[in-house]
Amino acid sequence: MSDTTSTSTSVDIKSTARLCGVVLFVIACTTAVMIYTSFQPFGWPAKVALILGVAVVNAFLVASYLMHLLSEKKMVFIVGFFTVCFFISLMGLTVWAMQDFPVGTTK
């Protein structure tokens, strides 16, 4: 019975290591694409749009695979929920305080 567990564990480690290797290779390639794009004679808006698009792909790969956030969906949704709640609260406080000037100041 321990042979089966040992074999499945080694297969899991090998497949995880292979996945991380592929992800790191893709990240290196997309970084090279960003650098290559920066030296091309495109217009400034096209360069920025392309580099930001590739940076979003890089961020997704790093966060989802290398930080293992795809396997922790519940925690990600909880943190995202609280982030949205705090953001809405801060925006509400900002709008609410728009006309609240300190005494002795002008509008």
N, CA, C and O atoms as CSV, one atom per row, in Angstrom:
chain,resi,resn,atom,element,x,y,z
A,1,MET,N,N,0.810,-1.181,0.000
A,1,MET,CA,C,0.000,0.000,0.000
A,1,MET,C,C,0.861,1.256,0.000
A,1,MET,O,O,0.495,2.241,-0.640
A,2,SER,N,N,1.982,1.251,0.690
A,2,SER,CA,C,2.839,2.420,0.709
A,2,SER,C,C,3.499,2.647,-0.651
A,2,SER,O,O,3.864,3.776,-0.979
A,3,ASP,N,N,3.658,1.569,-1.454
A,3,ASP,CA,C,4.231,1.730,-2.789
A,3,ASP,C,C,3.318,2.570,-3.674
A,3,ASP,O,O,3.793,3.404,-4.445
A,4,THR,N,N,2.009,2.353,-3.567
A,4,THR,CA,C,1.062,3.105,-4.375
A,4,THR,C,C,1.078,4.582,-3.987
A,4,THR,O,O,1.074,5.455,-4.856
A,5,THR,N,N,1.098,4.857,-2.699
A,5,THR,CA,C,1.129,6.231,-2.234
A,5,THR,C,C,2.433,6.912,-2.632
A,5,THR,O,O,2.434,8.069,-3.050
A,6,SER,N,N,3.525,6.202,-2.503
A,6,SER,CA,C,4.826,6.758,-2.870
A,6,SER,C,C,4.888,7.065,-4.358
A,6,SER,O,O,5.428,8.097,-4.757
A,7,THR,N,N,4.338,6.176,-5.184
A,7,THR,CA,C,4.347,6.378,-6.628
A,7,THR,C,C,3.464,7.557,-7.014
A,7,THR,O,O,3.854,8.380,-7.842
A,8,SER,N,N,2.279,7.645,-6.421
A,8,SER,CA,C,1.384,8.746,-6.776
A,8,SER,C,C,1.950,10.081,-6.301
A,8,SER,O,O,1.766,11.100,-6.967
A,9,THR,N,N,2.631,10.088,-5.168
A,9,THR,CA,C,3.234,11.319,-4.676
A,9,THR,C,C,4.365,11.772,-5.589
A,9,THR,O,O,4.493,12.962,-5.877
A,10,SER,N,N,5.178,10.839,-6.043
A,10,SER,CA,C,6.278,11.219,-6.928
A,10,SER,C,C,5.750,11.698,-8.277
A,10,SER,O,O,6.338,12.588,-8.891
A,11,VAL,N,N,4.642,11.113,-8.745
A,11,VAL,CA,C,4.035,11.571,-9.993
A,11,VAL,C,C,3.467,12.972,-9.808
A,11,VAL,O,O,3.600,13.815,-10.695
A,12,ASP,N,N,2.829,13.232,-8.652
A,12,ASP,CA,C,2.292,14.561,-8.383
A,12,ASP,C,C,3.399,15.605,-8.335
A,12,ASP,O,O,3.246,16.708,-8.860
A,13,ILE,N,N,4.515,15.252,-7.703
A,13,ILE,CA,C,5.627,16.192,-7.613
A,13,ILE,C,C,6.216,16.444,-8.991
A,13,ILE,O,O,6.539,17.582,-9.332
A,14,LYS,N,N,6.355,15.389,-9.784
A,14,LYS,CA,C,6.903,15.556,-11.136
A,14,LYS,C,C,5.975,16.401,-12.007
A,14,LYS,O,O,6.444,17.265,-12.748
A,15,SER,N,N,4.680,16.166,-11.927
A,15,SER,CA,C,3.755,16.936,-12.756
A,15,SER,C,C,3.694,18.401,-12.307
A,15,SER,O,O,3.578,19.305,-13.133
A,16,THR,N,N,3.772,18.622,-11.001
A,16,THR,CA,C,3.783,19.996,-10.491
A,16,THR,C,C,5.065,20.708,-10.899
A,16,THR,O,O,5.033,21.874,-11.293
A,17,ALA,N,N,6.188,20.014,-10.805
A,17,ALA,CA,C,7.457,20.618,-11.211
A,17,ALA,C,C,7.457,20.926,-12.703
A,17,ALA,O,O,7.964,21.962,-13.130
A,18,ARG,N,N,6.883,20.017,-13.493
A,18,ARG,CA,C,6.805,20.253,-14.941
A,18,ARG,C,C,5.913,21.459,-15.238
A,18,ARG,O,O,6.261,22.289,-16.077
A,19,LEU,N,N,4.770,21.564,-14.560
A,19,LEU,CA,C,3.874,22.701,-14.752
A,19,LEU,C,C,4.563,24.009,-14.378
A,19,LEU,O,O,4.446,24.998,-15.101
A,20,CYS,N,N,5.278,24.024,-13.258
A,20,CYS,CA,C,6.001,25.239,-12.857
A,20,CYS,C,C,7.089,25.589,-13.859
A,20,CYS,O,O,7.325,26.764,-14.139
A,21,GLY,N,N,7.747,24.580,-14.397
A,21,GLY,CA,C,8.764,24.834,-15.420
A,21,GLY,C,C,8.164,25.442,-16.677
A,21,GLY,O,O,8.726,26.375,-17.250
A,22,VAL,N,N,7.027,24.916,-17.104
A,22,VAL,CA,C,6.347,25.459,-18.289
A,22,VAL,C,C,5.896,26.897,-18.025
A,22,VAL,O,O,6.055,27.765,-18.884
A,23,VAL,N,N,5.339,27.149,-16.849
A,23,VAL,CA,C,4.882,28.498,-16.505
A,23,VAL,C,C,6.069,29.469,-16.478
A,23,VAL,O,O,5.963,30.584,-16.989
A,24,LEU,N,N,7.184,29.060,-15.892
A,24,LEU,CA,C,8.362,29.931,-15.865
A,24,LEU,C,C,8.890,30.197,-17.269
A,24,LEU,O,O,9.337,31.305,-17.566
A,25,PHE,N,N,8.842,29.188,-18.133
A,25,PHE,CA,C,9.273,29.378,-19.516
A,25,PHE,C,C,8.364,30.374,-20.236
A,25,PHE,O,O,8.845,31.240,-20.968
A,26,VAL,N,N,7.062,30.252,-20.031
A,26,VAL,CA,C,6.112,31.175,-20.662
A,26,VAL,C,C,6.311,32.589,-20.122
A,26,VAL,O,O,6.232,33.554,-20.882
A,27,ILE,N,N,6.567,32.726,-18.831
A,27,ILE,CA,C,6.815,34.047,-18.243
A,27,ILE,C,C,8.080,34.655,-18.843
A,27,ILE,O,O,8.107,35.847,-19.148
A,28,ALA,N,N,9.119,33.854,-19.013
A,28,ALA,CA,C,10.351,34.354,-19.622
A,28,ALA,C,C,10.100,34.789,-21.069
A,28,ALA,O,O,10.612,35.819,-21.506
A,29,CYS,N,N,9.318,34.007,-21.806
A,29,CYS,CA,C,9.005,34.370,-23.195
A,29,CYS,C,C,8.187,35.649,-23.280
A,29,CYS,O,O,8.458,36.502,-24.125
A,30,THR,N,N,7.192,35.791,-22.418
A,30,THR,CA,C,6.372,36.998,-22.462
A,30,THR,C,C,7.166,38.226,-22.015
A,30,THR,O,O,6.927,39.329,-22.504
A,31,THR,N,N,8.102,38.040,-21.094
A,31,THR,CA,C,8.976,39.148,-20.715
A,31,THR,C,C,9.852,39.558,-21.889
A,31,THR,O,O,10.077,40.746,-22.123
A,32,ALA,N,N,10.343,38.574,-22.621
A,32,ALA,CA,C,11.134,38.880,-23.819
A,32,ALA,C,C,10.289,39.615,-24.859
A,32,ALA,O,O,10.787,40.513,-25.537
A,33,VAL,N,N,9.015,39.240,-24.989
A,33,VAL,CA,C,8.114,39.925,-25.918
A,33,VAL,C,C,7.916,41.380,-25.485
A,33,VAL,O,O,7.874,42.277,-26.328
A,34,MET,N,N,7.793,41.618,-24.175
A,34,MET,CA,C,7.641,42.996,-23.703
A,34,MET,C,C,8.879,43.833,-24.023
A,34,MET,O,O,8.764,44.977,-24.462
A,35,ILE,N,N,10.047,43.266,-23.806
A,35,ILE,CA,C,11.283,43.997,-24.100
A,35,ILE,C,C,11.415,44.231,-25.598
A,35,ILE,O,O,11.783,45.325,-26.024
A,36,TYR,N,N,11.118,43.213,-26.401
A,36,TYR,CA,C,11.189,43.344,-27.852
A,36,TYR,C,C,10.217,44.418,-28.349
A,36,TYR,O,O,10.548,45.202,-29.238
A,37,THR,N,N,9.028,44.443,-27.771
A,37,THR,CA,C,8.015,45.421,-28.172
A,37,THR,C,C,8.465,46.842,-27.859
A,37,THR,O,O,8.171,47.773,-28.608
A,38,SER,N,N,9.174,47.000,-26.759
A,38,SER,CA,C,9.593,48.354,-26.380
A,38,SER,C,C,10.577,48.953,-27.380
A,38,SER,O,O,10.692,50.176,-27.461
A,39,PHE,N,N,11.286,48.131,-28.139
A,39,PHE,CA,C,12.251,48.636,-29.122
A,39,PHE,C,C,11.681,48.730,-30.535
A,39,PHE,O,O,12.393,49.138,-31.452
A,40,GLN,N,N,10.427,48.365,-30.731
A,40,GLN,CA,C,9.823,48.414,-32.054
A,40,GLN,C,C,9.337,49.820,-32.391
A,40,GLN,O,O,9.054,50.613,-31.493
A,41,PRO,N,N,9.240,50.132,-33.686
A,41,PRO,CA,C,8.838,51.486,-34.084
A,41,PRO,C,C,7.319,51.700,-34.099
A,41,PRO,O,O,6.814,52.443,-34.941
A,42,PHE,N,N,6.598,51.070,-33.196
A,42,PHE,CA,C,5.158,51.293,-33.097
A,42,PHE,C,C,4.922,52.665,-32.494
A,42,PHE,O,O,5.842,53.301,-31.980
A,43,GLY,N,N,3.681,53.110,-32.564
A,43,GLY,CA,C,3.308,54.328,-31.865
A,43,GLY,C,C,3.289,54.078,-30.368
A,43,GLY,O,O,3.161,52.939,-29.917
A,44,TRP,N,N,3.418,55.152,-29.604
A,44,TRP,CA,C,3.449,55.024,-28.153
A,44,TRP,C,C,2.203,54.333,-27.589
A,44,TRP,O,O,2.357,53.452,-26.744
A,45,PRO,N,N,0.986,54.678,-28.002
A,45,PRO,CA,C,-0.197,53.992,-27.448
A,45,PRO,C,C,-0.218,52.497,-27.768
A,45,PRO,O,O,-0.649,51.694,-26.941
A,46,ALA,N,N,0.239,52.122,-28.949
A,46,ALA,CA,C,0.263,50.696,-29.307
A,46,ALA,C,C,1.265,49.938,-28.445
A,46,ALA,O,O,0.993,48.820,-28.007
A,47,LYS,N,N,2.415,50.542,-28.203
A,47,LYS,CA,C,3.416,49.896,-27.349
A,47,LYS,C,C,2.879,49.694,-25.932
A,47,LYS,O,O,3.002,48.617,-25.350
A,48,VAL,N,N,2.290,50.742,-25.404
A,48,VAL,CA,C,1.779,50.664,-24.038
A,48,VAL,C,C,0.674,49.620,-23.935
A,48,VAL,O,O,0.647,48.836,-22.986
A,49,ALA,N,N,-0.236,49.606,-24.906
A,49,ALA,CA,C,-1.342,48.634,-24.877
A,49,ALA,C,C,-0.817,47.206,-24.969
A,49,ALA,O,O,-1.272,46.331,-24.233
A,50,LEU,N,N,0.124,46.967,-25.858
A,50,LEU,CA,C,0.665,45.618,-26.021
A,50,LEU,C,C,1.443,45.179,-24.787
A,50,LEU,O,O,1.289,44.047,-24.327
A,51,ILE,N,N,2.269,46.057,-24.255
A,51,ILE,CA,C,3.054,45.699,-23.069
A,51,ILE,C,C,2.153,45.481,-21.863
A,51,ILE,O,O,2.398,44.570,-21.072
A,52,LEU,N,N,1.115,46.298,-21.707
A,52,LEU,CA,C,0.179,46.088,-20.592
A,52,LEU,C,C,-0.596,44.779,-20.740
A,52,LEU,O,O,-0.852,44.092,-19.751
A,53,GLY,N,N,-0.967,44.435,-21.971
A,53,GLY,CA,C,-1.645,43.161,-22.198
A,53,GLY,C,C,-0.777,41.978,-21.823
A,53,GLY,O,O,-1.245,41.033,-21.188
A,54,VAL,N,N,0.484,42.027,-22.212
A,54,VAL,CA,C,1.404,40.941,-21.867
A,54,VAL,C,C,1.678,40.934,-20.367
A,54,VAL,O,O,1.826,39.865,-19.775
A,55,ALA,N,N,1.748,42.112,-19.742
A,55,ALA,CA,C,1.964,42.180,-18.294
A,55,ALA,C,C,0.791,41.580,-17.526
A,55,ALA,O,O,0.984,40.975,-16.471
A,56,VAL,N,N,-0.420,41.744,-18.048
A,56,VAL,CA,C,-1.592,41.132,-17.409
A,56,VAL,C,C,-1.491,39.605,-17.474
A,56,VAL,O,O,-1.813,38.916,-16.506
A,57,VAL,N,N,-1.048,39.088,-18.606
A,57,VAL,CA,C,-0.858,37.638,-18.735
A,57,VAL,C,C,0.206,37.167,-17.744
A,57,VAL,O,O,0.027,36.146,-17.081
A,58,ASN,N,N,1.313,37.906,-17.641
A,58,ASN,CA,C,2.362,37.552,-16.678
A,58,ASN,C,C,1.820,37.551,-15.253
A,58,ASN,O,O,2.078,36.621,-14.489
A,59,ALA,N,N,1.081,38.578,-14.899
A,59,ALA,CA,C,0.530,38.673,-13.546
A,59,ALA,C,C,-0.420,37.523,-13.254
A,59,ALA,O,O,-0.409,36.968,-12.156
A,60,PHE,N,N,-1.243,37.165,-14.236
A,60,PHE,CA,C,-2.157,36.036,-14.045
A,60,PHE,C,C,-1.385,34.742,-13.818
A,60,PHE,O,O,-1.723,33.971,-12.920
A,61,LEU,N,N,-0.364,34.499,-14.611
A,61,LEU,CA,C,0.410,33.272,-14.465
A,61,LEU,C,C,1.109,33.210,-13.118
A,61,LEU,O,O,1.103,32.170,-12.459
A,62,VAL,N,N,1.704,34.304,-12.710
A,62,VAL,CA,C,2.404,34.318,-11.427
A,62,VAL,C,C,1.423,34.114,-10.280
A,62,VAL,O,O,1.659,33.290,-9.396
A,63,ALA,N,N,0.331,34.856,-10.292
A,63,ALA,CA,C,-0.622,34.774,-9.182
A,63,ALA,C,C,-1.352,33.439,-9.151
A,63,ALA,O,O,-1.552,32.870,-8.079
A,64,SER,N,N,-1.746,32.940,-10.298
A,64,SER,CA,C,-2.577,31.737,-10.292
A,64,SER,C,C,-1.781,30.456,-10.135
A,64,SER,O,O,-2.205,29.561,-9.404
A,65,TYR,N,N,-0.649,30.342,-10.794
A,65,TYR,CA,C,0.096,29.091,-10.742
A,65,TYR,C,C,1.217,29.109,-9.704
A,65,TYR,O,O,1.317,28.190,-8.891
A,66,LEU,N,N,2.048,30.129,-9.723
A,66,LEU,CA,C,3.188,30.129,-8.825
A,66,LEU,C,C,2.809,30.472,-7.390
A,66,LEU,O,O,3.480,30.043,-6.451
A,67,MET,N,N,1.730,31.248,-7.215
A,67,MET,CA,C,1.255,31.545,-5.867
A,67,MET,C,C,0.091,30.632,-5.463
A,67,MET,O,O,-0.460,30.789,-4.374
A,68,HIS,N,N,-0.283,29.699,-6.309
A,68,HIS,CA,C,-1.309,28.677,-6.047
A,68,HIS,C,C,-2.671,29.271,-5.708
A,68,HIS,O,O,-3.401,28.709,-4.891
A,69,LEU,N,N,-3.029,30.407,-6.327
A,69,LEU,CA,C,-4.318,31.020,-6.020
A,69,LEU,C,C,-5.477,30.336,-6.728
A,69,LEU,O,O,-6.625,30.504,-6.317
A,70,LEU,N,N,-5.213,29.576,-7.771
A,70,LEU,CA,C,-6.306,28.848,-8.434
A,70,LEU,C,C,-6.875,27.760,-7.533
A,70,LEU,O,O,-8.056,27.428,-7.626
A,71,SER,N,N,-6.041,27.208,-6.665
A,71,SER,CA,C,-6.521,26.140,-5.794
A,71,SER,C,C,-7.146,26.680,-4.508
A,71,SER,O,O,-7.706,25.905,-3.733
A,72,GLU,N,N,-7.065,27.983,-4.265
A,72,GLU,CA,C,-7.620,28.581,-3.055
A,72,GLU,C,C,-8.707,29.583,-3.413
A,72,GLU,O,O,-8.634,30.748,-3.023
A,73,LYS,N,N,-9.704,29.141,-4.146
A,73,LYS,CA,C,-10.727,30.058,-4.650
A,73,LYS,C,C,-11.548,30.697,-3.532
A,73,LYS,O,O,-11.902,31.873,-3.622
A,74,LYS,N,N,-11.852,29.944,-2.489
A,74,LYS,CA,C,-12.683,30.493,-1.425
A,74,LYS,C,C,-12.001,31.683,-0.754
A,74,LYS,O,O,-12.635,32.715,-0.532
A,75,MET,N,N,-10.724,31.549,-0.434
A,75,MET,CA,C,-9.996,32.631,0.207
A,75,MET,C,C,-9.867,33.836,-0.725
A,75,MET,O,O,-9.971,34.978,-0.277
A,76,VAL,N,N,-9.643,33.593,-2.006
A,76,VAL,CA,C,-9.526,34.686,-2.969
A,76,VAL,C,C,-10.842,35.451,-3.056
A,76,VAL,O,O,-10.842,36.681,-3.101
A,77,PHE,N,N,-11.959,34.734,-3.081
A,77,PHE,CA,C,-13.254,35.405,-3.152
A,77,PHE,C,C,-13.553,36.189,-1.870
A,77,PHE,O,O,-14.136,37.271,-1.933
A,78,ILE,N,N,-13.165,35.661,-0.726
A,78,ILE,CA,C,-13.391,36.370,0.534
A,78,ILE,C,C,-12.582,37.659,0.569
A,78,ILE,O,O,-13.110,38.719,0.905
A,79,VAL,N,N,-11.301,37.571,0.222
A,79,VAL,CA,C,-10.448,38.768,0.208
A,79,VAL,C,C,-10.957,39.766,-0.836
A,79,VAL,O,O,-10.978,40.969,-0.578
A,80,GLY,N,N,-11.360,39.286,-1.994
A,80,GLY,CA,C,-11.910,40.167,-3.027
A,80,GLY,C,C,-13.183,40.855,-2.574
A,80,GLY,O,O,-13.388,42.036,-2.854
A,81,PHE,N,N,-14.044,40.117,-1.871
A,81,PHE,CA,C,-15.283,40.696,-1.355
A,81,PHE,C,C,-14.993,41.836,-0.383
A,81,PHE,O,O,-15.584,42.911,-0.480
A,82,PHE,N,N,-14.074,41.591,0.557
A,82,PHE,CA,C,-13.736,42.637,1.517
A,82,PHE,C,C,-13.052,43.820,0.837
A,82,PHE,O,O,-13.262,44.967,1.231
A,83,THR,N,N,-12.244,43.552,-0.169
A,83,THR,CA,C,-11.600,44.645,-0.911
A,83,THR,C,C,-12.646,45.523,-1.578
A,83,THR,O,O,-12.560,46.749,-1.509
A,84,VAL,N,N,-13.629,44.915,-2.219
A,84,VAL,CA,C,-14.697,45.685,-2.870
A,84,VAL,C,C,-15.501,46.464,-1.837
A,84,VAL,O,O,-15.848,47.622,-2.067
A,85,CYS,N,N,-15.798,45.841,-0.705
A,85,CYS,CA,C,-16.558,46.538,0.346
A,85,CYS,C,C,-15.795,47.752,0.868
A,85,CYS,O,O,-16.367,48.831,1.016
A,86,PHE,N,N,-14.504,47.576,1.146
A,86,PHE,CA,C,-13.707,48.702,1.639
A,86,PHE,C,C,-13.571,49.789,0.581
A,86,PHE,O,O,-13.617,50.974,0.913
A,87,PHE,N,N,-13.407,49.419,-0.665
A,87,PHE,CA,C,-13.293,50.404,-1.732
A,87,PHE,C,C,-14.576,51.215,-1.859
A,87,PHE,O,O,-14.527,52.442,-1.955
A,88,ILE,N,N,-15.721,50.541,-1.861
A,88,ILE,CA,C,-17.004,51.245,-1.947
A,88,ILE,C,C,-17.196,52.151,-0.734
A,88,ILE,O,O,-17.688,53.271,-0.871
A,89,SER,N,N,-16.814,51.681,0.442
A,89,SER,CA,C,-16.934,52.505,1.650
A,89,SER,C,C,-16.068,53.751,1.558
A,89,SER,O,O,-16.524,54.845,1.893
A,90,LEU,N,N,-14.828,53.604,1.109
A,90,LEU,CA,C,-13.947,54.759,0.999
A,90,LEU,C,C,-14.431,55.741,-0.057
A,90,LEU,O,O,-14.325,56.952,0.136
A,91,MET,N,N,-14.954,55.247,-1.160
A,91,MET,CA,C,-15.496,56.144,-2.180
A,91,MET,C,C,-16.728,56.864,-1.640
A,91,MET,O,O,-16.923,58.047,-1.918
A,92,GLY,N,N,-17.552,56.171,-0.878
A,92,GLY,CA,C,-18.721,56.797,-0.269
A,92,GLY,C,C,-18.337,57.881,0.724
A,92,GLY,O,O,-18.945,58.951,0.751
A,93,LEU,N,N,-17.319,57.599,1.545
A,93,LEU,CA,C,-16.847,58.620,2.485
A,93,LEU,C,C,-16.277,59.828,1.757
A,93,LEU,O,O,-16.458,60.962,2.200
A,94,THR,N,N,-15.597,59.596,0.656
A,94,THR,CA,C,-15.032,60.703,-0.113
A,94,THR,C,C,-16.131,61.574,-0.689
A,94,THR,O,O,-16.055,62.800,-0.602
A,95,VAL,N,N,-17.147,60.968,-1.273
A,95,VAL,CA,C,-18.256,61.737,-1.852
A,95,VAL,C,C,-19.033,62.447,-0.746
A,95,VAL,O,O,-19.458,63.588,-0.926
A,96,TRP,N,N,-19.222,61.793,0.380
A,96,TRP,CA,C,-19.965,62.369,1.489
A,96,TRP,C,C,-19.244,63.602,2.053
A,96,TRP,O,O,-19.890,64.550,2.501
A,97,ALA,N,N,-17.899,63.583,2.029
A,97,ALA,CA,C,-17.121,64.678,2.614
A,97,ALA,C,C,-16.738,65.744,1.594
A,97,ALA,O,O,-15.923,66.612,1.909
A,98,MET,N,N,-17.285,65.714,0.402
A,98,MET,CA,C,-16.905,66.683,-0.633
A,98,MET,C,C,-17.226,68.114,-0.230
A,98,MET,O,O,-16.484,69.023,-0.604
A,99,GLN,N,N,-18.283,68.350,0.504
A,99,GLN,CA,C,-18.685,69.701,0.879
A,99,GLN,C,C,-18.335,70.026,2.329
A,99,GLN,O,O,-18.780,71.047,2.852
A,100,ASP,N,N,-17.563,69.193,2.973
A,100,ASP,CA,C,-17.229,69.384,4.396
A,100,ASP,C,C,-15.837,70.021,4.504
A,100,ASP,O,O,-14.835,69.319,4.634
A,101,PHE,N,N,-15.789,71.359,4.447
A,101,PHE,CA,C,-14.531,72.083,4.494
A,101,PHE,C,C,-14.231,72.490,5.942
A,101,PHE,O,O,-15.160,72.722,6.716
A,102,PRO,N,N,-12.980,72.577,6.311
A,102,PRO,CA,C,-12.631,73.052,7.671
A,102,PRO,C,C,-13.057,74.517,7.865
A,102,PRO,O,O,-13.182,75.272,6.901
A,103,VAL,N,N,-13.271,74.891,9.103
A,103,VAL,CA,C,-13.696,76.248,9.428
A,103,VAL,C,C,-12.597,77.225,9.047
A,103,VAL,O,O,-11.425,76.985,9.339
A,104,GLY,N,N,-12.964,78.327,8.398
A,104,GLY,CA,C,-12.014,79.356,8.026
A,104,GLY,C,C,-11.387,79.175,6.643
A,104,GLY,O,O,-10.520,79.957,6.255
A,105,THR,N,N,-11.808,78.168,5.905
A,105,THR,CA,C,-11.285,77.978,4.541
A,105,THR,C,C,-12.390,78.317,3.554
A,105,THR,O,O,-13.570,78.329,3.904
A,106,THR,N,N,-12.001,78.589,2.334
A,106,THR,CA,C,-12.988,78.907,1.313
A,106,THR,C,C,-13.160,77.716,0.394
A,106,THR,O,O,-12.324,76.813,0.355
A,107,LYS,N,N,-14.245,77.730,-0.336
A,107,LYS,CA,C,-14.546,76.617,-1.258
A,107,LYS,C,C,-13.719,76.682,-2.490
A,107,LYS,O,O,-13.847,75.826,-3.365
